[in-house]
Amino acid sequence: MKQGYFILAFLVLTSCNYFDVKKTSSEAILNEELKTFTWNEVDEYPSFTICDNEISKEGKKRCFQNTLIEAISKNIQADTIVVSQNIKDTLLIKFQISEKGKLTVMEFDVDSLTLHEIPNIKNLINNSLDSLPEIYPAVKRGQQVKTAFTLPIIIQAY
């Protein structure tokens, strides 16, 4: 019987390491979370005050894009542009909106013919972007984040 207690005590003492609780560090949790994090998607797109009445995420995105396009179009149409050749071009404007809502133009993709016919096209676009109302930055998991967009603008001049 003593041998039975001795064996039982030996098993209990040696099997205690199966009950050890392993602590998970906050770094390990963060690394696991970052693996599941989709960096290319945001919970809310950048927005203007006039887009607040939109309910859906796609509706807010469309409102934001349309507001940008309208601002650029109004500014370009307000300026008298005389061209010697017909122009039908799509400008690609790559811009970034910071966590604070500041819009920065990163790159213009403009055809050489359009640039030749309308040499101040970049200034017109920059002026129209400077006159935009306050931009609310994109939100990801409750945090304001930096986002980048490419906006196509169709230019037609005859």
N, C-alpha and C positions, 0 to 999 in steps of 0.2 A: 504494500500500500504506500510505503514511503517512497518507493521508486516511482509510483504513479503521480504523487504530488511533486516530486522532483522533476519529472518529465513535463508535467503540466506547467510548473513554474518556469522551466526552461523555455517552453514554447511561448508562453505569455511574454516573457522578457525579450526574446529574440524577435518576436513578431510586432513589436511596438513601432518599428520603423514603417510599417504599412499604414499606420495611422497618423504619420507626420503630415501636417498641413503645409503645403508649399505656398509660399507667399508670392503673389504676382505683383511685380513692380508697376508703377504708373507708366513707365516707359514702354513696357511690354504691352500694356493695354493700349497705349497711344499708337504703337506700331501696328497692332492688329486692326485698330480703327482706321488708320491711314490706308491699309490695304483694301478696305471696303469702300473707301471714300472716292466718289466720282468727281474728279477735278474739272471735267468739262461741262458740268451742269451746275446751275444755280437754282436755289429755291425760288427766288424772285429776281426778275430781270431789272436792270436800271429803269428808272421811271421818271416821269414829269408829274406835276400836280394834276394836270388835266387828264392823266391816265388813271387816277384813283378810282374812278367809277367803273373801270373794267374789273371783272371778277376773276376770270380765268388767267392762268399764266401766259397762255398764247395770246390772249386778248391784250394783255399789258405789253407783251413784246411787240405786237403789231402796232399798238398805239405809240410806243416809243419810236419805232422805226418810221412810222408815218409822220410823226412830229418832226423828226430830223429831216426827212425828205422835204416836207413842206417848207421848213425854215430855209433850207438850201435853195429850193426852187424859187421861193419868193424873192430872195436876194439876187439870184441870177437873173430872173425875169425883170426885176426893177432896174437893172443896169441895161443900157442900150448896147447891144453887141452887134457889130457889123462883121459879116464873114464874106469872103470871096468864093468859098466853096461850101457845098452842102455838108453838114456834119450830122452824123447819127452815130453816137458813141456811148458806151457805158463806162463811166468812171467807177473805179473801185477805190473806196476810201477806207483805209484801215485805221481805226482809232481805238483808244483805250480810255476807260473811265476808272479813275482811282477809287480807293475806299472812301475818299472824301467827296466824290461826285465831280471831280475835275476832269473834263474831257480834253484829251490830247490827241492830235492827229499824228499817227505813226508813219503813214505812207500813202501817197497818191499813185494810183496806176492810171495814167492818162495817155491816150494815143498821141503820137507825135503830131498828127494832122490837127487834132483838137488843140493841142498846146500851141501850135503855130498860128492857128486862126484866132484863138482866144488866149493870148499870152498871160492874162491876169486871172485865169480860171482858178488857180490855187488861192489867190488873194480873195476872190469872191466867195469861195467856199469857206475859207478861214473866217472871214468877216461874218458870214451867216452863222457859223458855229459859235462865234463869240457872243452873238446876240440871243442865244438860247436861254430859256428860263432855267431855274435851278434844277439840277439833275440829282435824283436820289440814287445812290449806288446800288449795285446788285447785292443780294443777301444770300449767304450760304450758311445754313445751320445757325441762324440768328446773328451772324457776324457780317458786317459790311465787307465786301471783297472787291478786288480789282478785276475788271473784265475787259476783254478785247472783242471787237466786232469788225466785220467787213461790211460796208454798206454800198450797194450798187446805186449809182445815180445815172439815169439816162439823159443824155444831152442831145437835143435835136435843134439844129439851126439851118434855115433855108434862106 
